Amino acid sequence: MRPAFLLFLLLPIAACKREQPAAPTPPATAAPVAPPAAAPAYTQGYVVELAAAQTPADLRTAAEDVFADVVGIEPLFPDVPANDDPEGLSRIHRLRVSDPPQGNPWDSANALRERGGFLQVEPDSEDTLVEAQKRSAVAACLGDNGIAAPTNPAWSLDAQHMAVEAARKLAPPPGGKTLGEGVRICHPDSGWTDHVDLDSGRIDRSFTLNLMEGGNDARDPLGYSGNPGHGTKTGSVLISDGGFDVSGNTTAPGRIDGLAPKATLVPIRTFNSVIRVLDSNTARAVRHATKAQCDVISMSLGGRAFFGLERAINDAVRRDIIVVNAAGNCIGMVVAPASYDNAIAVGATNADNKPWKGSSKGRAVDISAPGEDVYVADAVVGTTGIESSPGNGTSFATAAVAGAAASWIAFHGRDRIKAAQGSLTRRDLFVQAMQASARVPQGWDGQRYGTGILNLDKLLRQPLGSPRTQLRAPPKDDTVSLLSRTLDRDPAELRAGLQRLLGQPADLEAELARFGPELLDLAMRDPEAFQRALEAPRPGQLQSPNTVKPKASRALAARMPGTP
């Protein structure tokens, strides 16, 4: 069986401890001095948005009333200037406590919100999608049905797929460059390793970041449980510096040809494991990409919808960064951040130009690209890797689209793109060009897998056109819209189902404003159970028990009629 890489890709994090000063050396005649007690490790995190007039001191006061042991309070985005902060990033803080777990963390989040009068409080969790993954048909998703992978590592780049070889022959307009030259790609992933298909000379180490172990060294240590080497694999799809021979095969230095081989890569070590999620670190990775002045963010990862990540993405897009995200693997639903309105959600296809069976699908998906049996670099410990192998996942389709975005920016040049944007963002202009130039195979399901399949040659040929003067609508990431994109359900049907689930409240909008984040969390933990709970009773049939209610907070469960 060929390797496949699941995608709920976020991150366990080492337990956070307070630093303790070294104990002084006692006099020789003194009684032995006991070593200082170890500081408690945090057991649960929360992300809190303060109201405009509130301060971190207000958060500490409220937190110490709710929790027995507050480990730390810090700004989630400490570098955001208050005078350039329309998304309110500077008001978002991360709280960590070491209290023993007491039931549902949403109960504590609700208590903290009510005690402090804060705008939003959400748990900062590590395991949101574990249950959903266990429920999915993973074995069927990963199987290859005995079909051999294509033997040519360049198959996904040929004229029948992404047309990368033809795109490399195009002459850019005045001021433009080829192959992504001069463009910066930030890469929140597992880190990077030495490999012939990941030229370390194009890695900007002055802006690399390690959100796992701390510090600025984003090298992937490998050897851990989870997805070691994933960043090397996706990075090779982005910037591998191979070429093509006369027969269309890849040439040295390795076996992979990236879509933006002259771009600069900024790795951000953000996760280890495919089944653990820490929301706040992903949001910090997006904000760091903004600080690092990246043009593109390639995010082959996914988790639950989380307001801090949504805000960071909106801020990045406002600053003309293109954010490309994987739709998800082997789970059916579209994960966040791909489910966000400002994100570009990417599905995966195979050598037959059909959707990969493991790809998430739905109305959130903007475009698809090859993701089954795509050749990627294999990371090794302690030496420079030289091997590659075919792998599966929307991770690799995402890297292809992000690389295409970098090549598109370089080809036309930032100034020409800016002039053509008008009132739109760079992200909007890119999506319009990418979808207009996509290849649409016969029988393609554009409602589930995006407009079509990425075609780099046609994308670069697509004229930028005249400046757009259309009014850009703000991103629509309310509860119903996010659930619609995540679960691929009609918004009107969802609204009716939520009305039933919450006991026919007089003011549904107020209930969704209060409980929307928790409802999204429940939907992503067990999408099948959540959708069953939304269904209307059928005359003459027994109604399925509501298995969502026992997992909800006390306040939310009290809104749900009946017994579980």
N, C-alpha and C positions, 0 to 999 in steps of 0.2 A: 504493500500500500504506500502510495506517495504521501509525503508529509502534508499536513494541513494545519493552518494556524487560526485558532479560534480568536474571537475578537471582542471580548468585552473588556479589554485590555487595560485595566489600570492596575493599581499599585498597592501592594502592602507597604507599610512604612515601619521602620524600626521604632520601638517604643521611645518616647521622648522623656528624658529625665532632666530634672534640674541639676545644674552643676553645683557641687559642694566644695567649699574651700578645704584644703588639706588641713588635717588636725594638727595643732601645734605639738612639738615634741615635749613630753612632760619631764619635770625634773627627775633625777635618778631616784630620789627618795619618795617621790609621790606615788600614790596608788595608781594602778593601771587605769588608763583612760579608755573608756569604751569608744570604738569608732563611731562616727556619726551615722545615724540611720539613713539608709538609702532613700532617696527621694522617690515618691510613687510615680510609676509610669502612667501615662494617660490611658484610660480605657474607652473614652468616647469623646469625639469632637463635635462641635456645633459651629455653624457659620451664622453670624448675626448681622443684620443691617440696622444701624442706628438711625433714628430720626435726625433731622437737620440740627436740632439744638442739643442733641445728646453727645456725651463724651465717653471714652473708654472707662472712665471712673464710674459712670452710671452703669455700664455693663458689668464691671467688677462687683459693684454693690448688689445688683440683682442676682448675679451668678452665685455669690456667696450666700445669698438667702435660699437659693434653690439647691445648690450642691454643697456637699461636705468638704470637698477638697478641689479647689481650682488650681490646676497645674500652670496654666498660662493663658494670657490674652494678648493678641497681636493683630495688627492690621493684615488683612489678607493680601492687600496690594499696597505695600508701604511707600512706594515711590510715586504714587499718582498725585499730581498737583491739583489742589482744590479748585484752582481757577480754570482748569481745563478738564472737567470731569462730569460731562452730562449724564453718564451712566451711574453716577453715585458710587464709583468703586472705592473712593477714599472713606466711605462710611461703613464698609463691610469689614468685619473682624472675625478672626478665628479664635474660638474658645476651646480649651481642652480641660477635661476633668478626669480625676482618678477614682471617682466614686464606683463602688461595685455595681455592675449592671443591675438595673431595677426594671425589668419588663421592657416595654416598648420605648425606644429613645425618642419617639415623637411625643410621648407624654411629657418628658422632660423639656423638649423643645417648646411645647405649648405652654408649660408652666413658666419657662423663662420669658417667653414672649409676653405673657400676661403680666408677669411680675414687673418687667421693665418697660412695658409699653413700646417695644421695639417694632420696627416695620416688618421684618421677616426673621425667622429663626428656623434653620433646618439642620438635621443631623449631618455630620460629616462622616460618612460611613465607608466601610471597606468591602462590603460583601453584597452589594445590592443585587447583582445579577446571578449569584451562585444558584439560587433556587430555579430561576428561569432556565439556566443552562442545563441543570439536571433533568428538567422536564422536557427539554427538546430532544428531537431524534438525532442525537449527535452521531451515533454509529452510522446511520444512513447518510448523514451529511458528509462524513469523512470518507466513505467508501468510494473507490474509483471504478467499480463495476468491471474490473478486469481490463479496462481500456488503457493501452500504453500511452504515456505522455509523448508529445511530439519530440523528435530527436534534435531538432534544430533550436538552439536557445533563442534565436531571433524570430521565431514564428509569430509572436504577438506584435512584432514591430513591422511586419510586411504589409504589402498593399491590400491584402484581404482583411486586415485587422486595423491597426492604428496608423499605418502609412508613415512610420517614423523615418524610414530610409529616404522616401521621396521628400519629406519635409526638410531634411538636412541639405538638400540640394537647392532650396529656394534662396534667392538673394533678398536680403532684407531691404526695406525702404531706407532712404537717407537717415542716418543717425541710429539705425537699428543694428542689432548684432545677432549672431546665430548661437544655437546650442545653450541658451540660458545665460550667456556671459554677462556678468555684472549684476545678476539678480541674486537675492539672498532668500534661501529657503530655511525656515525654522522647522525643527523636526522633533516634536515631543514623542519619544519612543523609549526603547530599553537602553539606548546609548549606542556607541559605535566601537568597532574593533578594527585592527589592521587587516586589510584585505586588498588584493589587487584590483578588485572591482569597487573599492571605496577609497579613492585617493585622499590620503590624509592631508595633502597639500591644499585641498580645497575646503578643508574644515576650518572655520574661524574659531580658534580655541579661546580667543579673547572674550567671546560671548557664550561659550558653552556653560551649561548649568547642570548640577546634579541635585534633583529633588528627592532622591532616595537616601543616599548616604550623607548628603550635604556637600557644600563646596562647589567648585567650578569644573571639576574633572568629570566629563560625561562619558568616559569609557565604560563599556559594558563589562562587568567583571565575569560574566558567564558562570556556569557551575551551580546556579541556583535553580529552585523549582519554579517552573512557570514558562516564560517565553525567552530564554536566553538567546541572544543573537538576533532577535527580531528587528532591532534597529539597523543592523548590518544588512539584513535582507531587504527591507523597505528602502534603505538608503541607496542600495545598488540600483534599484529601479529608478531612483531620482537622478543620480549623478555619475553612474558608472561610465568611464571614458573609453568605451570600446568603439569600434567602427564596423563597417560592412565591406566584405569583399565583393567581387564581381558576381558571385552567385547568391548574394544576399545573406551570407553567413556572418556571424560576429567575428571580429578580429581582436588582437591583443589591445590592452594589456591582460584582460581576462576573458570571460565568456559572456559578459552581460553588457548591453548597451543601454544606458540611461536615457531618459527623455530630456534631461537638461544637463549634459555632461560638463558644461563650463560654469555652472552655477556654483555659488558658495553655500555650503551646508553648515547650519548651526544646530548640532545635536543638543537636545535637552533630555537628560535621563529622567524619565517620568514614571516608569512602571517596571515590575518584574513579571507579574502573573496575569494570565488571561481571565481569571475568574475573581479578581479582587479589585475593588474600586475605592479610591480616595478622591473625592470630588475636588477638594480645595487645591490639591497639587496640580490637577489638570488646568484649573483656572489660572493658577500662578504661571504655568508654562505658557499659556496664551498671552498673559500680560508681559512675560519676559520676552516673548517674540516681538511684541510692540516696542519694548525698550531696545531690543537688538536691531531695530529698523529692518526687519525682514519684510519682503514683498509677498511671500507665500508662507502659509503654515500647512504642513502635511501631517494630518492626525489619523494614523491608522490605529485608532483606539475607540473605545466607547463605554458608556455607562448610563447612569440615570440622568434625568433632567434636573438641573441644579442651578439656582438663580445666579450664583456667582460666576459660573462658567458662561451662562447666557450673556451676562453683562460684559464679561471680558471679550467675548466674540463680537458683540455689537460694537464695542469700543474699537477693536481691531479693524473691523470692516469700515467703520467711520473714518479711520486713518488710512484707508485704501490698501489694506492687507486682504489677500484672497485666502480664505480658510476652507480647506478641503478635508472632508471627513468620511470615514468608512461607514457604510450603512449597517453592517453587522453580519456575523456569520452564525449559521447553525442555530438560530434562535427565532427566526421568522420576523419578529418586529424590528423596526428601525430604532437603533439606539441613539442616545445623545452623545456628542453634539450634532450628529447628522440630522436629527429631528428639528433643529432650530431653523427658523426662517432665514437667517443670514448665513447659515452654513451651506456648503455644497456637498450634497449627499451622493455617494458613489456606490453603485452595485457592481457585481462581477459577472463576466462572461467567460466562455470557453473557446476552444479552437474552432468550433463549429458556428461561432457567432450566435450562440444561444446562452441564455442565463445559466450561470453556475448554480447547481441545485442547492448549494449552501448559502447563497446570497440572500440577505434580507431584501424585502421588496415592499413597494407601496407608494403612496402619493408623495412621500417626502423625497424619493430618489430623483435626482436631477439628471444623471448621466450614468452610463456604465462603461466599463473598460475591462480588458482581459485580466482575470484573476484566478483562473483554474489552470494548473500546469504551467504557470509562469516561472521562468528560470530566475533564480535569485541567488545571491552570494551566501555561502555557508561560513559562519563564524567559527573560529577555532581558538583554543586557549594557548597563549604564550608564543605565538608566532604569527606571521602574516598568512592569512588564508588565501588559497588559490582555487578552491573548489566551489561549484555551484550545483544546484539541483532544482527540479520543478517543485513549486509549492502552490497551495491553494488559499484563497482568501480575498475578501474585499480590501484587506490591508494593501495588497499589491496593486489592485485597481486604483485605489486612492493615491498611492505614490505616483502612478502613471499620470493621473489627472493633475496632481500638484506639479509634476515635472513639466507637463504641457502648459500649465499656467505660467511657469517660469520662462519657458521658451517663448511663449506669446508676448510676455512683457518685454523680454530682450529684443525680440524681432521687431516690434513696432516702436519700442522706446517709451519711457515713462512720460515724456512730454507730449507725444502724439496721442497717447492713450488718455492723458489728463484732458487734453483739448477736446477729445471726442466724448468724454463722459458727460459733459454738461452738468445736469443736476443729479446724475446717478453716481454710484460708487464704482470703483474699478471692478469690484466683484460682480456688480450687475452687468457691466459691459462684457466681461469675460463670459459669464453664463450665457448671455444672448448670443455671442459669437460661437461658443462651444456647441450650443444646442442647434443653432442654425446650420452648422457644418457637420453635425453628427451623421454617421452612416446608419441607416434604418433598414435592417434586414427584413425580408419578407416574413410576415406574421409576428413582427415585434410587438410586445405588449408595452406600449408607451405609458400606460397608466400605472404600471408597477415597477418598471426598470428604467425610467427616465426617457428622455426624448430619443435616444439611440446610443450608439457606441462611439466613443472618442475617435476622431480622425485628425491627427496632428497636421497633416498636409493641408486638408481643407480648412482647418482652424486658422492656420497662418495665412492662408490665401483670403480668408473672409475679410472684406473691407471694414474698417472701423466706422465709416460713415460720418455723418454730420453730428455736431453736438446734440445730445438729448436734452430737451427742455421739459420732459414730462416730470410730474410731481412724484417723488419717491415716497411710497407709503412706508410708515414705520414698521419694523418687524412685528409680526403677529405671533406672539408666543404665549398667548393665554392658555388656560388649562384645556379648553375644548380643542383648540387648534393643535396643541402639542399631542394630545391623545389621538386626534385624528391622524396626524402624521406618524405617530409611533405604532398605532394598532391598525392603520389603514382602514379607518371607518369613516362613514359619512358624518360630518359635523352635526347635522340635524338629528340623526339617529343617536349619536353620542349624547347630545344635550338631553334628549328624552330619556335615555337610559340613566344618566346621572340624576335626573329629576326623580326617577323611581328609586334609585339606589339611596338617595339622601332623604327619602320619606316625603316627597312632594313639598319641598320648602316653599314658603311664600316668596322668598327672594333667593333664587338660585345663584345669581351672580355674587351675592354676598357670601354664600356658602362656598362657592368656588374660590373666591378671593381668600377665604380663610383656610380652606382645606385642599386647595389645588395641588400644592407640592406633595402632600402626603398621598393624594389620589394617584398622582403620576408615579410615585414610588411604589405603591401597591400594584399598579398596572405593570410595571417593569419587573417586579419580583415574580409575579405569576400571571402573565397575560391571559392565559386560558381561563383561569378562575375569575379574573376581573371581567372579562367579556361575558361570561355566563351570568355574573351578578347584574349586568346591565340589561339582560333580556327581559322582555315583558312576559308575564305568565300567559300560558296558552290554555284556553278553555278545555277542560276535561283531562288535563295532564298535570301530574305532580310537578311542583316547582322545585328545581334543584336547590339544595341548601346553599346559603351564602357563605362560602368558605373564605371570603375576603374579610368579613367582619371580625373574626377572632384575631386577625393580624393588624387591625387598625388600632390607633390610639383610642383611649377611653372616650375622648370628646367626639371623635369622628364616628366611632361605633355607636354612640348614643343617637346619632342622626339616622342610622340605618334601621329600618323597621324589621320586625321579626327576630327570630333566633337563628344562629348559625347552623 
